[in-house]
Amino acid sequence: MSQTPIEDADTVEEYSDAWATVAWLLRKGQTWSGKERNVAYLGKGDGTFQECGSVMGLDDPADGRTVVRVDWDGDGDLDLFIRARNTPRLVYMENRLPLRGTSVQFKLVAQNPKQTTVGARLTVRSVEPEGQSWIRTRRIGEGYLAQSSSWLHVGVGEAKRLRVEVRWPNGKVQDFGEVTSGTSHVLVQGESSAREWVRASSAEITQGTTVRPEASAAGQTETRGRAGRVVLAAPLPLPRLAVTTPKGAQAILGGVAESLHGQERRDLVILLWSQTCKPCLSELAQWSEARDALQASGLSVLALELREDEDDLSPSEWLESIQWPYAKGFCSQASARILAALTSQIMGSTRPLAVPLALLVDTWGRVQVLYRGPVEPDQVIRDRGMFALSGPARLRASFPFDGLYLDPYKEPDWINLARAFRSNGLTEVAKEYELGLIRTESLDSAESQFEFGQARLRQRNFEAALQHFQTAVEAAPDLVRYLEPLGVCHYQLRQWERAQRVFERVLELDGRNASTMYNLGFLLLQQGELQAARRYVQRLRPLNQGLADRLRSEIERKQDAKSEGGDAPPSAGPEGSGGQ
């Protein structure tokens, strides 16, 4: 089996780039498996199989990851749970074939509770009629990160009387006597006979209590909703959007800074539409008819029209025909790009912007709900009731079903958001999230100061970055992650001695830190200490061959220039310097 590279720098870089490309393609909606459909094979009883996925409804085109078998409804046959990479992530396929009484199930239990039955082999032989036998082995782990039920299921067809034998992991073989088809049994190592086991009927299970998410403050949160309605578990500030009023004036809508620094507005729903989109026209007409309910709710409405010709500011005949009673305007192509990037971040996939699209924005300028496709006014009014929810209650309201949440509620990852916008060429939006717009409990916290410093470092504002990193290091003086960029700032400001002390402190804490080892060698080289710099080339070789080669090249350039009576400026800066 091929292994993930961890040592050779070039191979590691190529491997990382390959995964980054795969992730980029997946976010753009590409398929992992080349659109290959799932397949299923039916055993014909003579040692051959027949492909039957399409007949049984199992040939889904999603990127299937694994399938597990379990008698979920307790009717004696096997049902399936199918896991996929993309939506729907988990599919339950209930077996409704008329197979009752044609199987038998067994649970193997070790005599010593500290021992396992994994590896035990179950043999079932038909007594009436004679001649048939079936073998099952107790396993753990089937498929990719999955495991089927620990119950061993044996389909026996028309056989009624069956004899059961188990070969336990210690090699001993035990006969449990006869059982009949259509039953379930627990086989305990060392006991002379099988214990029959009866579970609750599927009807009793179906009649149990259905757990639903908490209702919203309005008491009307939907448990399912439509596929295009996405309630954000962590609301995102709406970036600044350039819009044009019907009179041709330019205006700015939203803004992360205003959102995080307390500039209040009214709750707002933004309806993005186009004259060529028929569902958009129907949606706008419905919203126009609901003016009384919307006015009573206090919700502001803004219809933003997308036009190919941005200079065309002629009034919309459709809005006039339905007597549109709310605010309206035009969305620039630049703002449409921002909205496309924002929705891609929310959905986790890169798709072109499609209308109709609606955003429910609270008084603080945060996007609370995204609607992809037409949305009814009553739904939006109800969704406002979730604004006051936070923590676990917010998570429950964000999902169509209840469950156990492995990750606690967290604020958005502002830096990664900024990085995503920057990768889409939206530098100004990225700066909104980077500079002073990180929402934290305390602006004096070490982590927030570190994030501010990183943002300043990316802009190559080394003096400002240095102040933030110094504050972070004062709170956590032995945290390597804070010390590394502090040393880089000292270097860029030509504070050689301070940079050297910081780099040496990092290596005291982490003697295998390749980037700092390179930076220290690079610093010594700039001070003319070629021999000392060469020692770091040797230390780098087993850690990062790429950095070792870079430092060696810089030393050779410096040495060649010196032999000719001149000097060679460095061709690159230290690692982590925020770009050149």
N, C-alpha and C positions, 0 to 999 in steps of 0.2 A: 504494500500500500504506500502511495506517495506521501511524503511528509512535508509539512509546512517549513519552508526555509527559515532559519533563525540566525545564521552566522554570516554567510557571504553577503556583503552589503549590496552589491549589484543585484543579486538574485532576490533578496528581500525587497528591494525597491521595485523590481519588476513585478513581483508577486503582489505587493500592495497596490501598485498601479492597476494591475489586472482586476483585483477585487473592486477597486474604486470604479472602474469602467463597468463592471457587472452591476454594481449598485446603481450607477447612473442610468443604465439601460432599464433596469427594473422600475426605477422611479418614473421613467418615461412610458411605462405601461407595457414594456416588452415582456415576452414570455420566457420563463426559465427553461422550458422543455420543448421549445420550438413548436408550440401549439399542438403537441401530441396529446391525444385523448387518453384517458385512463382505460385500461383493458381489464377484463375478468375472464377467467377460464373455468369451464364446467367439466368436472371429471365424469366421463361416460361409463365408468365401471369396468372398462376393459384395458386400462392402462393408457388410454388416450384422452385428449382434452379438446373441447370446442370453445372458441372465443364467443362470449355471449354478453359483453359489456353493453352494447347498444340495446339489446333486448331487455336487459334487466335495469336499464336506466343508470348504469354505472360509468358510462363513457363521458364523464365530465371533461371539458377542455381546460379546466384550471390546472395550475402547477401542483399536482398531487405530491404530497410528502410521505404519507404513510396511511395505513388502514389497520384498524384493530377490530377484533371479533369479540362479542359479548352478548349473552342472552339478556338484553336490557329490559324487555317487557315481561320476562318470566314465562314465556309460552313454550319453551323447550327448543326453539330454533335460534340460530345465530343472527344477530343484527350487526350492523357495521357502523363504525364512526370513521369518517374519512377526513383527514387533515390536509389542508392545502396551504401553499405560501400566500396566495392572493385570495380575495373574497370569492365565495364564502369560505372563511377560514376553517370552519368545522361543520360537517354535514352528518346528520344522523339518518341512516337508511334502515327503516324497519322492515323486517322480513315478514311479509303477509301471505306467503305461500301456505297452502293447506297441508302442513307437515306435522301436525300435532300427533304425538305418540310414535314417531319414527326415529327417535333419538334417545340417548341416555347421557347423563352428565355426572362427572366425578370431581370431588375435591380431595386432594391428597394431603394428609397431615402427618408430620413426623412424630415419632414417639417422644423424642426429646424436643421441647419447644425451642431450644437454642440451635437446633439443626434445621436444615432446609430439605425440601423434597425436589429441588431442581435437579434434573437429570434422571429422575425416576421414569420408568417406562411402563405404561399401562397397556395391557392386552385384553381385548374383549373378543370372545368367541361365541358364535351363534350355536345354541343348543337345538333350537327349533326354528327354522330348518337348520341342518348341520352344514358345515363346510366353509362358512365365511369367518373371517377374523379381521380385526382392525387394531392398529397400534397407534398410540399417542405418547408423546414425550413431554414431560413438564419442563418448560423453558421460561426464561425471563428475557425480555427485550426482543421485540420483533419489529423489523423495519427501522425507520429513522426516528430516534428518540421516542419510542412508543412501546407499549406492552399490551397484549391482549389479556382477557380475563384469565385468572389462575385456574378456573374451572376447565376441565378437559371435556370437550363435547365430541360425542361419537354419533354420527348418523348411521343407523342400522337398517334402514329401509323397512322391509316386511318382517324382519326377525322379531320374535316376541320374547323368547327365553334366552338369556345371555349368561355366560360364565366370565368372571372377572379375575385377572391376575396382575400383580404389580411386582416389578423388579425394582427394588429400592436402590438408592445411590450407593449403599454399602455392598451391593451385589446379591443380597438375599432376595429370594423369590417367595411371594406370599399369595395363596389362593383365597379369595374372598367369597367363593361360592357363586350362586346364581342370583341374578336380578332380572327384572322385566323391563321392557322398553317403555319409554314415556315417563321415566322416573329420574330422580337425582339422588346421589349418594355421597356420603363422606367416608373415605377410606382411611382409617387410622392405622399406622404401622403397629403391628403386633396384635391387633384385634382379629378375632376369628371370622367376623362377618361384616358386611357393609351396613352403615347406618343410613337409613332412608332420610332424605331431607326435603321438606316442603316449604316453599317460599310463598309470600303473599301473591295473590293472583294479580294479573295485570289490571283488572277492574278495580281492585282495592288501591293499587298504586295510582291509577288515573284519578280516583276520587279524592286523593290527598289535597292538601292545601298548596295552592300556587303562590309562590313568593314573588311579589312585585316590588319595583323600586319605590322609594318614598315619593309621595306626591310633592309637587312644587308648593310654593307659598300660596298659590291660587288653588291648589288642590286638584289640578287637572293635568299633571304631567303625563304624556302618553308613554305607554310602555314599549311600543314598537315604532310608531311613526313611519314616515316614508323613507325610502332609501337615501334620498338626497338631503335629509335634515341631519346636520352634524352639530351637536352641542359640544362646545369646547370644554374639556375638563379644566384647562388653564386658559382663561380668556387672554387674547393677544391684543395689544394696542394697535389701532389702525394707523398705518404710516400716512404721511402727508400725501394727499392726492390733489393734483391740479385739475380743477373743473372750470367750466365756462357757463356763466349764467345765460338765460335766454336773451339778455340785452348785450351780450358779448363781453361782459366784464370777467376778469380772471379772479378766481377765488381758490382758497386752500381749504381742503376738507381733511379733518383728522390731524394726526401728528403724534408721534410717540412721546415727545417731551411734554406736550400738554396733557396727555393721558396720565403720565406718571407723576406729574407735578401739580395735579389737583385743579385743572381748569374744567369746571363742570359745564355740561350742556344738558339738553333733553335727550331721553332715549330716542334713538333714530333707527329706522330701517331704510337701507339703501337698496333700491330696485334697479338692477342693471338690465337694460333691454335694447332691442334693435327693431327697426321698422320691418325688417325682413323675417323676423321671428314670430310666427303665428301664436305659439304658446305665450309669448311675451304680451301680445296684444290682448289675449283673453285674460291674462293675469291682471293687467292694468285696469281693464274694465271691471273686474271683480273688486279690486281695491277702491276704485272710484265709487262703486255702489256702497261700500262699507264705510263711507265718510263719517256717519253719525257715531258708529261704534269706535272708530279710531280717534275721533275728536274727544269722546268721553274718556278714552283710555289715557290720553295725554301723550300718545306716541307720535313723534314726527315722522313724516314720510318724504323721501327724496327719490325721484325717478331720474336716473342718469342714462342718457341715450348714447349708444355707440354708433358713430358714423364713420364711414371710410374717408370721407372728405371732411377734415376737421374745420375747414373754413366755411362749410355750409351750416349756418346758424338759423336757417329758416324755421318758422314754427312747425311743430309736428301736427299734421292734420288729425292724426289719431287721438292725441291728447285733447285737442280741441273738440273732437266729435264726442268724446266721453265726458267732457266738462271736467277735466282733471283738477281736483281741488287742492292739491298739495304742491310742494316745491318741486322744481324740475331744473334740468340743466344738461350739459353735455360732458361726457367723459373723454378725456384726451387719450390718444394711443399710448402715451407714456404712462398714464395712470392705469390703463388697461393692462400693461405689462406688469406693473406693481401688483395689481389684483391677481393676475395669473400666478405670479410667484408666491403671493400670500396663500392662495387657495391650494397651491401645490404643497406648501409646507404643512398646511392643516391636514390635507388628505394623504400626505406621504408619497405622492406620485406626481410626476411632471406631465401635465396635460394642457392642451390649448385652452384658453379661456372660452367658456361656453355660456350662452344666455338662454333662458333667464337665470340670473344669479341674484341672490339677496343676502345682505349682511345685517344682522341685528346688532346694533352698537349701543352700549349703555351710556349713561351720563358722563362717564369718565373717558369715553372714547375707546373702549375696549370691545373688540368683536366677541360677542357671546355665543352666537349661533350662526352657522353658515347654511344656506339653503341652495342646493343645486337643482334647478328646475322650478316650476311654478310652486308658489306657497300661498296658502289661504290666510287672510288677515286674522281670523280667529286663532289660528295656530301661533302666529307671532305674538299676539296679545297674551296668550296663555304662557308662552315661553318666557315672557318678562318676569313671571313669578319665580324663575330660577335664579335671578340675579343675586338674591340675598344668600343663596346656598354656598357653602364652602366645604373644603376637606372631603371626608367620606360621603357626606350628603350630596356634594356636587358630583362626585364620581358616580354615585347611584343614579343621579338624574341624567348623566351623560350617556348611560348605556341602556339598551332596551331590555336588559335582564339583570337580575341580581347575581352576585358571585363574590369570590374572594379576590381582593386586589393585592398583588404582590408588591407593587410600588406605591409608596405613599404619595399623597398629593404634593406636587411641586410647582414652583413658579416656572414660567417658560425659560428655556435656555437662551438667553439673549445673544450670547456670543455666537452660538451655532446658527441662530436665526440670521444674524448679521452676515455670517460667512456664506449662508445660502443665498442671500440677496446679492452679495458681492459676486458670487460665482455666476449669477445671471446678468452681470453687468450693471446692476442697480447700486452703484457706489453710494449715492446720496442717501438712499434708504438704509444701507448698511451702516452708515455713519450715525443715523438716528438711533439705532440700537446699540452702537458702540460707545458713544461719547456721553457720559453722564446720564444715561437713560436706563441704567440697570436697576431694576426695582429690588431693593434689599431691605431688610429690617433695620439696618444701621449703615449709613454711609461711611462710618468709621471702622467697620469690620475689616479684618485682614483680607478676606476673600474678595470683597467688593473693591478694595484698594488695588488688589492684584489684577482684577478684571479691568479697572480703569487704566492701570499701567500698561496692560497688554494692548488696549485700544490705542493709547498714545504711542506706544512703541511701533505699532503697525503704521502709524502716520509719521514715524521717524521724528517725533517730538521728544527727544531724549531727556531734556531737562524736566519736562512735565512728568514723563514716565518715571524718571528717577525718584521724584518726590513720592509718587504712589507706591513704588516698590519699597522705598525706605520705610514708609508707614507700615506696610504689610510685614516686613522683616522684623520691625520692632515688636510686633505682636507675636510673631512665630519665628524666632531667630534661627532655628535649626531646620527649617523646612526648605529642602533643596529646590522645590518648584518656585519658591519666591526668590531664592538667592541667585539662581541662574540668570534671569533677566536683569537683576540688579547689577551683576558684574558686567553684562553686555552694555548697559547704559554708561557705567563708569568708563568702559573702553571707548565707546563712541564719543564721549566728552573728553577723551584723552587724559583721563585721570588714571594713569597707568598703575600706580602703586595700589590704589584702592581696588581697582579691577583685579589685580593679581591676588590681593588678600581674599577677596570674595571667591575667586575661582579656586584658590587653594583650600578654602573652608569647605566648598562643595565637595572637593575630592576627599577631604577628611571624612565627610559624612557618607559619601558614595564613591568608593574608589574605582568603580567601573563605569562612571558617567562619561561616555565617549564624547559627547558634545562639549562638555566643560573641559575635558582633556585637550580637545582640539583648540578650544578658545585660549587656553593657557599657553599652549605651544605657539599659537598664532600671535599672542601678545608678546611673548618672549622674542619672537622673530622680529616684530616691529621695533623692539628695543635693541636690535642688533645682536642678540644672544643666540646665534645660530646653533651652537653645540647643544645648548639646553633645549632648544626647540626640537632638535633631532631625537632627543631621548623620548619625546612624546610621540614621535612617529612610531618608534618601536613599541611603546605601550599601547598605541591605538590599533596596531595590526590585528591582534586576536579579538578585538572588540568591534571594530568597524573599519574594514579595509578601505571603503570609499573615503572616509575622513582622513585616514592615514595617507592615502595617495594625494589628496588635496593639499594636506600640510607639506608633504614632501615636495610637491610641485612649487609651492610658494617659497620653500627654502631654496630650491634650485634657481628660481627666478632671482631671488635676492642675491644669491651667491654669484650668479653670472653677471648681474649688474655691478656688483662690488668689484669683481675682477677687471671690469672695464672702466673702473673709476667713477661709476655713477651709482644711482640707487633706483630701485624698482618699486613703485607704489603697489600695494596689495591688489590683486585682481578680484578679491572678494572680501567681505567683512566676516566677523565672527558668526558662529551659529546662533540663530535666534535674534538677529539684529533688526527684524522687521522688514526685510527686503532691501533691495538696493535702489 
